[in-house]
Amino acid sequence: MLNLAVLFFVVAIIAAIFGFGGIAGAAAGAAQFLFMVFVVLFVVSLIFGRRTLSR
């Protein structure tokens, strides 16, 4: 999923070089959404990854 965020970021940067248009806005929006999903999953994995079952 992080790969998709990086891919959309690169597409947004390339589109920005040629001028901001519809594709740049869509790619930037998708990259932002995927980045936020990645951050949430990262925080959840930190919280639940620390829990160990000690018997």
C-alpha positions as CSV (number, residue, x, y, z in Angstrom):
1,M,0.0,0.0,0.0
2,L,2.9,2.3,0.7
3,N,4.1,1.6,-2.8
4,L,0.9,2.9,-4.3
5,A,1.2,6.1,-2.2
6,V,4.7,6.6,-3.5
7,L,3.6,5.9,-7.1
8,F,0.7,8.4,-6.8
9,F,3.1,11.0,-5.3
10,V,5.5,10.6,-8.2
11,V,2.7,10.9,-10.7
12,A,1.5,14.1,-8.9
13,I,5.1,15.5,-9.0
14,I,5.5,14.8,-12.8
15,A,2.0,16.2,-13.5
16,A,3.0,19.3,-11.5
17,I,6.0,19.8,-13.6
18,F,3.8,19.9,-16.8
19,G,1.2,22.1,-15.1
20,F,-1.4,21.3,-12.5
21,G,-4.4,19.7,-14.0
22,G,-7.0,17.1,-13.3
23,I,-4.6,14.2,-13.2
24,A,-2.3,16.0,-10.7
25,G,-5.2,16.7,-8.3
26,A,-6.5,13.2,-8.6
27,A,-3.1,11.7,-8.0
28,A,-2.3,14.0,-5.1
29,G,-5.7,13.2,-3.5
30,A,-5.1,9.4,-3.9
31,A,-1.6,9.7,-2.5
32,Q,-2.9,11.6,0.5
33,F,-5.6,9.1,1.2
34,L,-3.2,6.1,0.9
35,F,-0.7,7.9,3.1
36,M,-3.3,8.5,5.8
37,V,-4.4,4.8,5.6
38,F,-0.8,3.8,5.9
39,V,-0.2,6.0,9.0
40,V,-3.3,4.6,10.7
41,L,-2.3,1.0,10.0
42,F,1.2,1.8,11.3
43,V,-0.1,3.2,14.5
44,V,-2.5,0.3,15.0
45,S,0.4,-2.2,14.4
46,L,2.5,-0.3,17.0
47,I,-0.3,-0.5,19.6
48,F,-1.3,-4.1,19.0
49,G,2.2,-5.3,18.1
50,R,3.5,-4.5,21.6
51,R,1.0,-6.8,23.2
52,T,2.4,-10.2,24.0
53,L,0.7,-13.1,25.5
54,S,2.7,-14.1,28.6
55,R,1.5,-17.1,30.4
